[in-house]
Amino acid sequence: MLDKVNFFLRHLEHNYALIAIAAILFFLCKAAAGYLTYKHYDKKFKQIESKLDELIRHHK
């Protein structure tokens, strides 16, 4: 059983296309997560900015 696993891993280590595809998928997922995080915090920042503008308008 362990020999089969070792054979499979040795076969994969020479398959550079698979490694490249895995790296591309990893960075695509990472970019998507970063974009969603950016959109979330951008929305929060705009809410805070809106509240500050409202406070400044009421203070004057």
N, C-alpha and C positions, 0 to 999 in steps of 0.2 A: 504494500500500500504506500509506504513512504517513498519507495522507488518511483512510483507513478507520479507522486507529487513533485519530487525532485526533477523528473523528466519534464513535467509540465512547466515548472519554473525555469528550467534551462531553456526550454523552447521559447518562452515568453521573453527572456532577457535578450534574445537576438532579434526579436520582432520590434524593430524601431518604429514602425508605423503605428503599432498598438500603443507604444509609449507616447508617441506624439499626439495621438488621438486622446489619450487619457489626460495629457497635460492641457490640451485645448479645452476639453470638457471641464476640467478643474477650473481653469481661468475664466471660462464663460460663466460657470456657476458663481464664482467669486465676484465677477463683475456685476451679475444680476443682483446678488445680495447687496453689494455696495450701492447700486443704483436705488434699490428699494429703501435702503437705510437713508440715503441722501434725500429721497422724496419725503420720507417720514419726518426727518428733522427739518427739512426745508418748510414743510407745512407747519410744524411747531414754531419755527422761527417767525414765520409770517403772522401767526396768531399772536405771538408775543409783541411783535412790531406793531400790529394793529391795536392791541391793548395800550401800548405805550403812547401811540399817537392819540388815542382817545383820551387818555389821562392828561396829556399835554394840552389838548384842545379845551378840556374842562377846567384846567388850572388857569388858563389865561383869561 
